[in-house]
Amino acid sequence: MKNEILEKLNGKKILIATLPAEGHLNPLTGIAKYLQEAGCDVRWYTSVIFRDKLQRLGVFHYPFIQALDVNSNNMDELFPERKNIADAGERANFDMTNGLCKPTPGMLADIELIQQNFPFDIVIADNLFPAIPLIKAKLNVPVISIGVIPLAEQSKDLAPYGPGFYPPENDEQYKAYTELTQVFNNVIFKGLIDAYSAILTENNIPHERAPVTDTLIRHASLHLQIGTPSFEFKRSDLGNNIRFIGALLPYSNAKHKQKWFDERLNQYKKIVLVTQGTVEKDTTKILEPTLNAFKNTDTLVIATTGGSKTAELKEKYPFNNIIIDDFIPFDDVMPYASVYVTNGGYGGTLLSIMNNLPIVAAGVHEGKSEICSRLGYFKYGIDLKTETPTTEAIKEGVEKVLSDNLYKQNMTRLANEIKEYDSIALVAGYVAELIAEKETQAKA
Protein backbone atom coordinates (compact mmCIF):
# COMPACT_ATOMS: atom_id res chain seq x y z
CA MET A 1 0.00 0.00 0.00
CA LYS A 2 2.80 2.40 0.90
CA ASN A 3 4.58 1.86 -2.44
CA GLU A 4 1.27 2.33 -4.26
CA ILE A 5 0.74 5.69 -2.53
CA LEU A 6 4.27 6.79 -3.37
CA GLU A 7 3.73 5.91 -7.03
CA LYS A 8 0.53 7.99 -7.10
CA LEU A 9 2.31 10.97 -5.58
CA ASN A 10 5.32 10.99 -7.88
CA GLY A 11 5.37 14.17 -9.96
CA LYS A 12 2.49 15.88 -8.16
CA LYS A 13 2.66 19.58 -7.32
CA ILE A 14 2.00 20.45 -3.66
CA LEU A 15 1.60 23.93 -2.20
CA ILE A 16 1.88 24.26 1.58
CA ALA A 17 0.44 27.45 3.09
CA THR A 18 0.88 28.47 6.72
CA LEU A 19 0.47 31.40 9.02
CA PRO A 20 3.79 33.02 9.98
CA ALA A 21 4.33 31.27 13.31
CA GLU A 22 6.68 28.44 14.31
CA GLY A 23 3.84 26.38 15.75
CA HIS A 24 1.97 26.53 12.44
CA LEU A 25 4.93 25.92 10.15
CA ASN A 26 7.06 23.38 12.03
CA PRO A 27 4.56 20.48 12.20
CA LEU A 28 4.23 20.49 8.40
CA THR A 29 7.97 20.29 7.68
CA GLY A 30 8.04 16.52 8.14
CA ILE A 31 5.34 15.86 5.55
CA ALA A 32 6.96 18.41 3.21
CA LYS A 33 10.24 16.48 3.16
CA TYR A 34 8.42 13.14 2.85
CA LEU A 35 6.46 14.34 -0.17
CA GLN A 36 9.65 15.70 -1.72
CA GLU A 37 11.29 12.31 -1.33
CA ALA A 38 8.21 10.74 -2.93
CA GLY A 39 8.93 12.78 -6.07
CA CYS A 40 6.55 15.70 -5.46
CA ASP A 41 7.36 19.30 -6.29
CA VAL A 42 6.69 20.89 -2.88
CA ARG A 43 6.60 24.66 -2.44
CA TRP A 44 5.67 26.82 0.56
CA TYR A 45 3.72 30.05 0.90
CA THR A 46 4.33 31.98 4.12
CA SER A 47 5.98 35.07 5.59
CA VAL A 48 9.43 36.22 4.53
CA ILE A 49 10.60 35.64 8.12
CA PHE A 50 10.79 31.92 7.26
CA ARG A 51 12.72 32.35 4.01
CA ASP A 52 16.04 31.18 5.43
CA LYS A 53 14.49 28.29 7.33
CA LEU A 54 12.75 26.97 4.22
CA GLN A 55 15.91 27.46 2.19
CA ARG A 56 17.82 25.28 4.68
CA LEU A 57 15.01 22.76 4.44
CA GLY A 58 15.38 22.72 0.65
CA VAL A 59 11.81 23.88 -0.04
CA PHE A 60 11.00 26.67 -2.53
CA HIS A 61 9.48 29.67 -0.76
CA TYR A 62 6.79 32.08 -1.91
CA PRO A 63 6.58 35.14 0.41
CA PHE A 64 3.53 37.21 1.19
CA ILE A 65 3.32 39.94 -1.45
CA GLN A 66 -0.19 41.37 -1.44
CA ALA A 67 -1.11 39.80 1.88
CA LEU A 68 -0.45 41.83 5.01
CA ASP A 69 2.51 40.10 6.69
CA VAL A 70 1.41 39.97 10.32
CA ASN A 71 3.79 37.85 12.39
CA SER A 72 5.15 37.46 15.91
CA ASN A 73 8.07 39.78 15.09
CA ASN A 74 5.99 42.75 14.02
CA MET A 75 2.50 42.40 15.51
CA ASP A 76 3.10 44.77 18.41
CA GLU A 77 4.73 47.22 16.02
CA LEU A 78 1.87 47.08 13.52
CA PHE A 79 -0.74 47.24 16.27
CA PRO A 80 0.81 48.99 19.31
CA GLU A 81 -2.56 49.04 21.08
CA ARG A 82 -2.30 45.24 21.44
CA LYS A 83 0.13 45.62 24.37
CA ASN A 84 -2.62 47.19 26.45
CA ILE A 85 -5.06 44.27 26.03
CA ALA A 86 -4.89 42.11 29.16
CA ASP A 87 -8.14 40.17 28.83
CA ALA A 88 -7.53 36.82 27.09
CA GLY A 89 -10.79 36.92 25.13
CA GLU A 90 -10.28 40.48 23.92
CA ARG A 91 -6.71 39.69 22.96
CA ALA A 92 -7.71 36.58 21.00
CA ASN A 93 -10.42 38.56 19.21
CA PHE A 94 -7.94 41.33 18.36
CA ASP A 95 -5.23 38.92 17.18
CA MET A 96 -7.56 36.91 14.96
CA THR A 97 -9.26 39.96 13.47
CA ASN A 98 -5.92 41.51 12.53
CA GLY A 99 -3.89 38.34 11.96
CA LEU A 100 -6.54 36.36 10.05
CA CYS A 101 -9.20 38.59 8.51
CA LYS A 102 -7.04 41.46 7.27
CA PRO A 103 -4.50 39.31 5.35
CA THR A 104 -7.10 36.99 3.76
CA PRO A 105 -7.89 38.84 0.49
CA GLY A 106 -4.19 39.41 -0.14
CA MET A 107 -3.44 35.74 0.50
CA LEU A 108 -5.95 34.71 -2.14
CA ALA A 109 -4.44 37.17 -4.61
CA ASP A 110 -0.93 35.86 -3.92
CA ILE A 111 -1.98 32.22 -4.33
CA GLU A 112 -3.91 32.95 -7.53
CA LEU A 113 -0.68 34.35 -8.97
CA ILE A 114 1.30 31.36 -7.71
CA GLN A 115 -1.17 29.01 -9.41
CA GLN A 116 -0.55 30.66 -12.78
CA ASN A 117 3.13 29.69 -12.66
CA PHE A 118 2.85 26.62 -10.43
CA PRO A 119 -0.40 24.75 -11.14
CA PHE A 120 -0.54 22.86 -7.85
CA ASP A 121 -2.66 19.74 -7.46
CA ILE A 122 -3.50 20.32 -3.80
CA VAL A 123 -2.93 22.76 -0.95
CA ILE A 124 -1.95 21.70 2.57
CA ALA A 125 -2.52 24.41 5.17
CA ASP A 126 -2.47 24.80 8.92
CA ASN A 127 -6.01 24.89 10.31
CA LEU A 128 -5.89 28.65 11.01
CA PHE A 129 -4.77 29.65 7.51
CA PRO A 130 -7.67 31.98 6.67
CA ALA A 131 -7.77 31.54 2.90
CA ILE A 132 -8.75 27.84 3.05
CA PRO A 133 -12.40 28.33 1.91
CA LEU A 134 -11.38 30.79 -0.80
CA ILE A 135 -8.69 28.53 -2.26
CA LYS A 136 -10.99 25.53 -2.39
CA ALA A 137 -13.94 27.37 -3.91
CA LYS A 138 -12.30 29.84 -6.26
CA LEU A 139 -9.19 27.95 -7.37
CA ASN A 140 -11.00 24.61 -7.60
CA VAL A 141 -8.38 22.51 -5.84
CA PRO A 142 -8.67 20.28 -2.75
CA VAL A 143 -7.37 21.76 0.49
CA ILE A 144 -6.20 19.76 3.48
CA SER A 145 -6.32 21.48 6.86
CA ILE A 146 -3.81 20.28 9.47
CA GLY A 147 -4.95 20.75 13.08
CA VAL A 148 -1.84 22.25 14.69
CA ILE A 149 -3.77 23.05 17.87
CA PRO A 150 -6.29 20.88 19.76
CA LEU A 151 -9.47 20.32 17.77
CA ALA A 152 -10.94 23.80 17.29
CA GLU A 153 -14.39 22.79 16.04
CA GLN A 154 -17.16 24.02 18.29
CA SER A 155 -19.45 21.35 19.75
CA LYS A 156 -22.91 21.48 21.33
CA ASP A 157 -21.51 19.20 24.04
CA LEU A 158 -18.75 21.57 25.15
CA ALA A 159 -18.02 25.11 26.24
CA PRO A 160 -16.92 27.62 23.58
CA TYR A 161 -13.40 27.04 22.30
CA GLY A 162 -10.56 29.17 23.63
CA PRO A 163 -10.70 29.68 27.40
CA GLY A 164 -9.91 26.04 28.13
CA PHE A 165 -13.09 25.09 30.00
CA TYR A 166 -13.43 21.47 31.06
CA PRO A 167 -16.46 19.49 29.75
CA PRO A 168 -19.72 20.11 31.63
CA GLU A 169 -20.27 18.02 34.74
CA ASN A 170 -24.06 18.39 34.95
CA ASP A 171 -27.14 19.79 33.19
CA GLU A 172 -26.81 23.15 34.87
CA GLN A 173 -23.25 23.59 33.62
CA TYR A 174 -24.25 22.32 30.17
CA LYS A 175 -26.96 25.00 30.01
CA ALA A 176 -24.51 27.67 31.16
CA TYR A 177 -22.04 26.64 28.45
CA THR A 178 -24.76 26.82 25.80
CA GLU A 179 -25.59 30.35 26.87
CA LEU A 180 -21.91 31.29 26.99
CA THR A 181 -21.44 30.04 23.44
CA GLN A 182 -24.12 32.47 22.31
CA VAL A 183 -22.33 35.28 24.13
CA PHE A 184 -19.04 34.34 22.46
CA ASN A 185 -20.59 34.21 18.99
CA ASN A 186 -22.88 37.23 19.26
CA VAL A 187 -20.98 39.57 21.57
CA ILE A 188 -17.31 38.83 22.31
CA PHE A 189 -16.33 37.57 18.85
CA LYS A 190 -19.14 39.20 16.88
CA GLY A 191 -16.79 41.61 15.14
CA LEU A 192 -14.40 38.85 14.10
CA ILE A 193 -17.16 36.51 12.87
CA ASP A 194 -18.90 39.28 10.96
CA ALA A 195 -15.66 40.45 9.37
CA TYR A 196 -14.74 36.99 8.14
CA SER A 197 -18.30 36.26 7.05
CA ALA A 198 -18.19 39.43 4.96
CA ILE A 199 -15.05 38.19 3.19
CA LEU A 200 -16.76 34.92 2.27
CA THR A 201 -19.90 36.76 1.10
CA GLU A 202 -17.81 39.09 -1.08
CA ASN A 203 -16.31 36.02 -2.73
CA ASN A 204 -19.70 34.32 -3.22
CA ILE A 205 -18.83 31.43 -0.92
CA PRO A 206 -21.92 29.89 0.75
CA HIS A 207 -21.45 29.59 4.50
CA GLU A 208 -23.17 29.59 7.84
CA ARG A 209 -22.35 32.25 10.41
CA ALA A 210 -19.97 30.47 12.79
CA PRO A 211 -16.69 30.94 14.65
CA VAL A 212 -13.82 31.35 12.20
CA THR A 213 -12.07 28.22 13.48
CA ASP A 214 -15.21 26.19 12.72
CA THR A 215 -15.59 27.67 9.27
CA LEU A 216 -11.99 26.89 8.30
CA ILE A 217 -12.33 23.27 9.42
CA ARG A 218 -15.70 22.70 7.76
CA HIS A 219 -14.64 24.18 4.41
CA ALA A 220 -11.50 22.05 4.16
CA SER A 221 -11.67 18.96 1.94
CA LEU A 222 -10.28 17.06 4.93
CA HIS A 223 -9.22 18.24 8.36
CA LEU A 224 -6.34 16.12 9.65
CA GLN A 225 -6.13 16.62 13.41
CA ILE A 226 -2.77 16.21 15.11
CA GLY A 227 -3.33 14.11 18.22
CA THR A 228 -5.63 11.21 19.09
CA PRO A 229 -9.20 10.78 20.39
CA SER A 230 -7.83 10.28 23.91
CA PHE A 231 -6.44 13.83 23.88
CA GLU A 232 -9.80 15.29 22.89
CA PHE A 233 -12.99 15.99 24.81
CA LYS A 234 -15.84 13.69 23.77
CA ARG A 235 -18.34 15.18 21.35
CA SER A 236 -21.39 13.71 19.62
CA ASP A 237 -21.24 16.06 16.63
CA LEU A 238 -17.70 15.48 15.31
CA GLY A 239 -17.39 16.76 11.74
CA ASN A 240 -17.46 14.16 8.97
CA ASN A 241 -14.29 15.51 7.38
CA ILE A 242 -12.16 15.15 10.54
CA ARG A 243 -9.48 12.44 10.84
CA PHE A 244 -6.94 11.96 13.63
CA ILE A 245 -3.32 11.47 12.54
CA GLY A 246 -1.28 11.13 15.74
CA ALA A 247 1.84 13.18 16.39
CA LEU A 248 2.83 14.90 13.16
CA LEU A 249 6.26 16.05 14.28
CA PRO A 250 8.65 18.51 12.61
CA TYR A 251 11.33 17.28 10.23
CA SER A 252 14.52 16.24 11.97
CA ASN A 253 17.87 15.52 10.42
CA ALA A 254 19.04 13.96 13.69
CA LYS A 255 21.26 11.37 11.98
CA HIS A 256 23.81 14.05 11.23
CA LYS A 257 23.72 15.84 14.59
CA GLN A 258 25.73 15.15 17.70
CA LYS A 259 23.47 14.21 20.60
CA TRP A 260 23.24 16.55 23.57
CA PHE A 261 24.33 15.07 26.91
CA ASP A 262 25.39 16.24 30.34
CA GLU A 263 26.87 13.94 33.02
CA ARG A 264 24.42 15.35 35.56
CA LEU A 265 21.63 13.50 33.80
CA ASN A 266 22.93 10.33 35.46
CA GLN A 267 23.55 11.94 38.84
CA TYR A 268 20.00 13.05 39.73
CA LYS A 269 16.90 10.92 40.29
CA LYS A 270 14.51 13.85 39.81
CA ILE A 271 14.88 15.91 36.63
CA VAL A 272 12.66 18.83 35.64
CA LEU A 273 12.71 20.15 32.07
CA VAL A 274 11.29 23.66 31.72
CA THR A 275 10.62 25.88 28.72
CA GLN A 276 8.29 28.66 27.67
CA GLY A 277 8.94 28.35 23.94
CA THR A 278 10.55 30.84 21.58
CA VAL A 279 7.74 33.40 21.35
CA GLU A 280 7.39 34.25 25.05
CA LYS A 281 10.35 36.47 26.02
CA ASP A 282 9.36 37.24 29.63
CA THR A 283 11.43 34.76 31.63
CA THR A 284 9.68 35.73 34.89
CA LYS A 285 6.55 33.87 33.77
CA ILE A 286 7.71 30.25 33.97
CA LEU A 287 11.49 29.92 33.72
CA GLU A 288 12.45 31.92 36.80
CA PRO A 289 9.68 30.60 39.10
CA THR A 290 10.78 27.05 38.23
CA LEU A 291 14.45 27.82 38.75
CA ASN A 292 13.61 29.48 42.08
CA ALA A 293 11.55 26.49 43.16
CA PHE A 294 14.40 24.00 42.82
CA LYS A 295 17.67 25.96 42.96
CA ASN A 296 20.32 24.29 45.10
CA THR A 297 18.17 21.17 45.76
CA ASP A 298 18.36 17.46 44.90
CA THR A 299 16.35 18.10 41.70
CA LEU A 300 18.13 18.79 38.42
CA VAL A 301 16.48 21.61 36.46
CA ILE A 302 17.15 21.90 32.72
CA ALA A 303 15.92 25.19 31.27
CA THR A 304 15.76 26.01 27.56
CA THR A 305 15.31 29.73 27.00
CA GLY A 306 14.76 30.00 23.26
CA GLY A 307 17.44 32.69 23.35
CA SER A 308 15.76 34.92 25.94
CA LYS A 309 18.19 36.25 28.61
CA THR A 310 20.27 33.07 28.66
CA ALA A 311 23.45 34.74 29.89
CA GLU A 312 21.58 36.68 32.59
CA LEU A 313 19.86 33.56 33.87
CA LYS A 314 23.13 31.62 33.98
CA GLU A 315 24.65 34.37 36.09
CA LYS A 316 21.62 34.56 38.36
CA TYR A 317 21.38 30.78 38.89
CA PRO A 318 24.99 29.45 39.13
CA PHE A 319 23.94 26.28 40.96
CA ASN A 320 25.27 22.83 40.12
CA ASN A 321 21.75 21.41 39.83
CA ILE A 322 20.74 23.91 37.14
CA ILE A 323 21.47 23.72 33.40
CA ILE A 324 20.47 26.69 31.24
CA ASP A 325 20.89 26.92 27.47
CA ASP A 326 19.29 28.58 24.46
CA PHE A 327 18.21 25.31 22.95
CA ILE A 328 18.48 21.65 23.92
CA PRO A 329 17.01 18.96 21.64
CA PHE A 330 14.00 17.56 23.47
CA ASP A 331 14.56 14.16 21.90
CA ASP A 332 17.88 14.02 23.75
CA VAL A 333 16.75 15.25 27.16
CA MET A 334 13.12 14.10 27.56
CA PRO A 335 13.99 10.40 28.00
CA TYR A 336 15.84 11.41 31.19
CA ALA A 337 13.28 13.88 32.55
CA SER A 338 10.72 13.22 35.30
CA VAL A 339 8.45 16.24 34.69
CA TYR A 340 8.04 18.77 31.90
CA VAL A 341 7.09 22.34 32.92
CA THR A 342 5.71 24.32 29.99
CA ASN A 343 3.36 27.10 28.92
CA GLY A 344 1.54 24.57 26.75
CA GLY A 345 3.03 24.70 23.25
CA TYR A 346 1.50 21.85 21.23
CA GLY A 347 4.79 20.67 19.71
CA GLY A 348 6.51 20.30 23.06
CA THR A 349 3.40 18.70 24.52
CA LEU A 350 3.36 16.07 21.77
CA LEU A 351 7.04 15.29 22.32
CA SER A 352 6.37 15.00 26.04
CA ILE A 353 3.57 12.51 25.32
CA MET A 354 5.84 10.51 23.02
CA ASN A 355 8.33 10.28 25.90
CA ASN A 356 5.74 9.24 28.55
CA LEU A 357 6.58 12.47 30.38
CA PRO A 358 3.93 14.04 32.69
CA ILE A 359 3.45 17.80 32.46
CA VAL A 360 2.94 20.83 34.67
CA ALA A 361 1.36 23.41 32.38
CA ALA A 362 0.84 27.16 32.76
CA GLY A 363 -0.47 28.82 29.61
CA VAL A 364 -3.44 30.95 28.53
CA HIS A 365 -2.84 32.89 25.31
CA GLU A 366 -2.44 31.71 21.68
CA GLY A 367 -4.69 28.68 22.26
CA LYS A 368 -2.49 27.26 25.00
CA SER A 369 -5.37 27.22 27.49
CA GLU A 370 -7.03 24.50 25.41
CA ILE A 371 -3.90 22.36 25.50
CA CYS A 372 -3.45 22.89 29.24
CA SER A 373 -7.09 22.06 29.95
CA ARG A 374 -6.80 18.69 28.22
CA LEU A 375 -3.66 17.88 30.19
CA GLY A 376 -5.41 18.69 33.44
CA TYR A 377 -8.80 17.12 32.68
CA PHE A 378 -7.40 13.77 31.56
CA LYS A 379 -4.75 13.87 34.31
CA TYR A 380 -1.80 13.76 31.96
CA GLY A 381 -0.40 16.44 34.22
CA ILE A 382 -1.32 19.53 36.22
CA ASP A 383 -3.11 22.52 34.71
CA LEU A 384 -2.15 25.61 36.73
CA LYS A 385 -4.68 27.71 34.79
CA THR A 386 -2.49 30.80 34.62
CA GLU A 387 0.27 32.41 32.56
CA THR A 388 2.09 33.64 35.65
CA PRO A 389 2.41 30.76 38.14
CA THR A 390 4.07 31.37 41.48
CA THR A 391 7.19 29.54 42.57
CA GLU A 392 5.08 27.69 45.15
CA ALA A 393 2.48 26.62 42.57
CA ILE A 394 5.11 25.17 40.25
CA LYS A 395 6.84 23.37 43.11
CA GLU A 396 3.56 21.89 44.35
CA GLY A 397 2.60 20.84 40.82
CA VAL A 398 5.91 19.11 40.19
CA GLU A 399 5.84 17.36 43.57
CA LYS A 400 2.27 16.18 42.99
CA VAL A 401 3.15 14.69 39.60
CA LEU A 402 6.23 12.99 41.08
CA SER A 403 4.35 11.55 44.06
CA ASP A 404 1.26 10.27 42.22
CA ASN A 405 2.00 7.57 39.65
CA LEU A 406 -1.42 8.10 38.04
CA TYR A 407 -0.06 10.90 35.85
CA LYS A 408 2.77 8.74 34.52
CA GLN A 409 0.41 5.83 33.89
CA ASN A 410 -2.07 8.00 31.99
CA MET A 411 0.66 9.60 29.91
CA THR A 412 2.13 6.19 29.07
CA ARG A 413 -1.28 4.95 27.92
CA LEU A 414 -1.70 8.03 25.72
CA ALA A 415 1.83 7.57 24.34
CA ASN A 416 1.03 4.00 23.36
CA GLU A 417 -2.11 5.17 21.55
CA ILE A 418 -0.40 7.98 19.67
CA LYS A 419 2.43 5.68 18.55
CA GLU A 420 -0.10 3.49 16.74
CA TYR A 421 -0.51 6.25 14.16
CA ASP A 422 1.92 6.47 11.25
CA SER A 423 1.29 10.20 10.85
CA ILE A 424 3.37 10.87 7.76
CA ALA A 425 1.99 7.86 5.89
CA LEU A 426 -1.58 8.82 6.85
CA VAL A 427 -1.21 12.37 5.56
CA ALA A 428 0.47 11.17 2.36
CA GLY A 429 -2.37 8.70 1.83
CA TYR A 430 -5.01 11.40 2.19
CA VAL A 431 -3.09 13.68 -0.18
CA ALA A 432 -2.95 10.94 -2.82
CA GLU A 433 -6.63 10.13 -2.28
CA LEU A 434 -7.83 13.72 -2.78
CA ILE A 435 -5.65 14.29 -5.84
CA ALA A 436 -6.96 11.06 -7.40
CA GLU A 437 -10.56 12.11 -6.70
CA LYS A 438 -9.94 15.47 -8.34
CA GLU A 439 -8.37 13.86 -11.40
CA THR A 440 -11.30 11.44 -11.71
CA GLN A 441 -13.80 14.32 -11.57
CA ALA A 442 -11.83 16.19 -14.23
CA LYS A 443 -12.09 13.21 -16.59
CA ALA A 444 -15.81 12.68 -16.01
N, C-alpha and C positions, 0 to 999 in steps of 0.2 A: 504493500500500500504506500509506504514512504517513497519508494522509487517511482511509483506511478504519479504521485503528487509532484515530485521533483521534475519529472518529464513534462507535466502539464504547465509548470511554472517557467520552464526554460524560455528565455526570450521575451517574457512579459515585461511591461513597463509599469513601475510602481511609484506613485507619489506619496510620500509621507508628509503630513502637515501637522504641526504642533504649535501650541502657545509657547511663548518665549520664557520657559521656566524649566529648571533642571528636572523637577519631578514629573514634568509632562514629556520631556524629550528623552531622558535616560532610559525609561522602561522599553522604548521602541527601538533602541539601538541594537538589541540582540536579534530581533526579527529582521531588521534592516540588513545586517551582515549575513544572516542565514539566507535571505532571499537573493542577495548578491551571489553567494556561493552556489545557489541553485540556478544561476544563469540569468537572473532578472536584472534589468536596468533600474536601479533604485535611486531616486533623487528626493531631496528634502526641502520643504518650504517652511522657513521659520525666520526669526529675527537674526540680524547681522551679528548679534552678540555670540552666536553659536557657529559662526563661520569657521573659525580655527578648529574648533572641536570636531566639526563634521569633516573638515579637510583631513585631520589626523585619522579619522575613522574611515576615510576613503570614500565618502559619499558626496555626490555633487549637491551643492547648496544653492537654493533660490532664496534671496532675502526679501523681506517686505519692501515693496516699492510704493504702491499706492495705499497700502494698509498702514494705519497709525501704529508705529512700533512702540507699544507699551510693554515694558518689561521691569523686572525687579531692580535693575540698575537706574532706571529713570522715572519710575512712577511717582515718587515723592517730588521730583523736580518738575514733572509735567503737571502734577496736581498737588501743589504744596498744602492745600487745605486738608489733604488726607491725614497728615500728621496729627491733626486735632480731633480725629474721630476715634473715640475710645470704645464706644459700644460695638460689640462684635457683629451684631446684625446690620447696623448702619454701615460699618466698614465693609462687610461682605457685599452689601447692596451697591456701595460706591465703587468698589473694585470691579465688580462684574459689569456694572453699567459702563464704566470707562475702559475696562480691559477686554470686554467681550463685544458689547453692542457697537461702540464707536469704530473699532477696526473692521467690522464684518463686511461692509460694502467694498472696502479697499481690498480685503482678502479675496473676495470673489473676482474682482477685476484683475488682481495679480494672477490668480490661478487660471482664469480664462486665457490670459496671455501665455502662461506656461503651456497650456494645452495645445495652443497653436504650433508650438515648436517641439513639444514633447507629448504626443498623444497617449497619455497614460491609460492603462486598462482599469485601474482601481486606485482609490485613495484610502490610505490608512491614517486615521487622525486620533489624537487623544480626545477623550469624551467631552472636554470643555472647548474644543476648537469650534468657534461659533459659526463657521461657514458650512458646516456639515449639511444642513438641509438644502442650502443653495447649490452646493456642488452636485448633490445627488439629483436634484430636480432640474436644474438649468444646464448642467454639463452632461447629463445623461450617463453617468458612470456610477457603479456601486461604491459605497463608502462604508468602511469598517470603522467603528468607534471602539477605542480601547479604554476601558475603565481604569484610569490611573489613580483614582481615589475610590473609597468604598462606594458600593452601588448607590448612585445618586438619583435613582428613580423614586418619585414620591409614591407612597402606598397608603391606602385607606386604613391599613392595620397599624400604622406607625405615626409618630409625631412628624412635623415638617422637618425636612433635611437641613442640616447645618449646625444647629446648637449642640447636637450630640445627646439628645434625650434617649433614655432607655425605653424599650417597648412598654406599652401600658400594662399595668398590673391588675386593673379591674375596670368595670364598665364606666365608673365615674372618670377615671383617668383617660379612658378611650374617648369619652365624650369631650373632655377638655382638649385633647389633642386635635380632635376634629374641628373644634372651634378655633384653635390656634392656627391650624392650617389655613383656614379662611382669612384670618388676620394677616398671616404671612403673605398670602397671594393677593389680597385686596387692599392691604395697607402698607406693610413694611416693604415688600418687594413689588408693589404695584408699578412704580416708575420703571423698574427694570423689565418686568414682564411686558408692560405696554410698549416700551421702546423696542424690544426684540420682536414682539408681535407685529409692530409697524413695519419692520424690515422685511418680514416674511410676506406681509400683505402687499408691500410695494413690489415684491418680486413674484407676485401671483402664486404663492405657495400655500395650499390649503393647510390649515392647522387649527388646533384647539388652543384656547388661552390656557397656558400652563406655565409652571416654573421653567426657566430656560434649561436647567439641567435635564428635566423630563423631556422637553422638546427635542434636544440634541440626541438623546438616547433613542427616542421613538422614531425619529426620522432617519436614523442610520439603517443601512441594509442589514447589518448585524452589529450588536453591541457585545464585545468580548470583554468580560469583567475579570480583571486581575483579582485573584483570591479564590475562595471556595465557599460552598453553601454554609459551612460551619463558622465562617467569619462574617456571616450576614444575618441580620435579624429576619425572622420568618415573616413571609408575606404571602397572602393568598392571590394577589393580583400581579405576579411577576410577569413582565413583558414577554411576549412570544419571541422576540428577536434577541433575547439575552442568553448568553452562554458563559459559563465559568471556564477559566483557562489556567488556574493555578498561579504560580509565581513567575510572571514574565519579568525576568531580571535583566538589567543592563548588560551590554556586551562586555566581556572581559577577555583580555589577552594575557591571562595569568601565566600561561606556559613560559612566557619570556620575561617574567618579572621575578625578582628575588623576594622571597617571602619575608614578611616582617616578623621579628621575634625579639623578646626581651627575657633574660634569665629570670626576672622576677615573676614571670608567668608560672614558673614551677615552684616558687617559694611561698606563695599565698594560697590558702584554701578558698578564701572569699575574694572574688574579683568583680568589680563594678565597671562597666563600660558606659560612658556618658557622652552624649553629643546633643547639639541643638541645630544640626544641619549647617548648610552654607549660607542660607538666606538671613537667618536671625543673627545679628551682630552683637546684641546686648548680652554679654557673658554673665551678667548678674541674674539672668532669668533662671537658668538651669545649671550651667557649668559651675559657677562659684558656689551656689548653695550645696551642690553635691561634693565639691572639693572640701568645703568647710565641714560637711557632715562626717567625713572620714579621714581628714588629714591626721597624719601621725597615729594611725590605728593599725589593727591587724588585717585591714581590708585594703587590697590593692585597687586604686582608682586609675582607670585609663581614660583620659579625656581627649577627644578630637575636636579641635576648634573651628575647622573650616577656614583657618587663616585669620580668625578674629582674636587679636590681643594675645597671641601665643607667647611671645617673649615676656610680656607683662605677667601673665599667669604663671609662667615658669619661675619668675623671680619671686612672686608672691607666695607660691606653694613649693618650696624647695625640699619637700619631704621625700624620704626614700620610697614610701608607699604610693607615690603619685607619679604618673607618667602623662606628660602633656605634649601633644604634637599637632601640627596642622591637619594631617591626614594619616590615618592608619587603616589599611585594608580590613574591612569587617570580616571578610572570609578568613583572614589570618588570626584575628583576635577573638571572634565570637565563640569558637569551639572551647576556649579557655574560660570564658566569662560565666559568672553566676547570675547576674542581673544586668539588664540593659535599661539605662535611664535616658529618656528621649522626650522631645516635644511632639512626637507622633508622626514624623515623616513616613509615608507609606513604603518607600523603598527600604529604609532601615528596619521598619516593622516586619516586612516580608523576610528579610535576611535573618532577623531574630527568630522568626517562626521556623525557618529552615534549619536553624541551629538549636532548636528546642530551648530557647532562651527566654525566660519570663521577663516581663517588662514593667517598669514604673514610668507612667506617661504623664506629661504635663504640657498640654497644648490646646489652643482654642481657635486661633485664626487659620486662614487658608485651608479650611476643611479638616484640620487636625482634630477638632473636637469629635468628629464622627469616627475617626480611627481610634481615638482614646476611649470613646464610649464602648466600642465593641470589645476592646481589650478588657475593660472593667466588667462589663456585663457578663461576658463568657468566662471570666476569671482566668484569662491568659496573663493577667498582671493586675496592677493597681492603676486606677484612673484618678489622678489628683484633681481633675476638673478645674484647672487654673493654668495660666501662662507664667505665673510668678510664684512657684512653690517656695515655702520656707525651708530652711535647712532641716528643721525638725520634721517637716512633712516628708521630705525625701528620705531621711534616715529611717523614719517609721515605715515608709513604704517598702524600702529595700529589706529591712529586717523582717517585715511580714512575709514577703515573697520567699526569703531564705528559710524562714521557720515553718512555713506551711507548704508541704510537698504537692498540694492540690494544683498550684499554679504550674509547676513543672510538668505534672502529669497531663494537665489539659493542653499545655503548649506542645508536648510530645505527640499527643493524639492528633492535634491540628497539623503538626509537621508531617506526620505519616499520611494524612489525607492530601495535603497539598503536593507531596512528592509523587502521588499517583498520576498527576497531570503532567504530560509532556507538552509544556506550554508552547514552545516554538513550533513543534509539529502540528499542534492544534490550530494555531493561527495560520500557518502555511496552508493547511488543509482547507480552512474556510476561505482564504484568499483564492485558492485554485477553484473552489466550488463556485464562488460568486462570479469569477471571470468566465468560467465555463457556461454558467447560466446566461450571462450577458451575450456571449458569442452565439449561443443557441437561439436566443431571442432575435438577434440580428439577422440570422439566417432564415428565420420563419417568415 
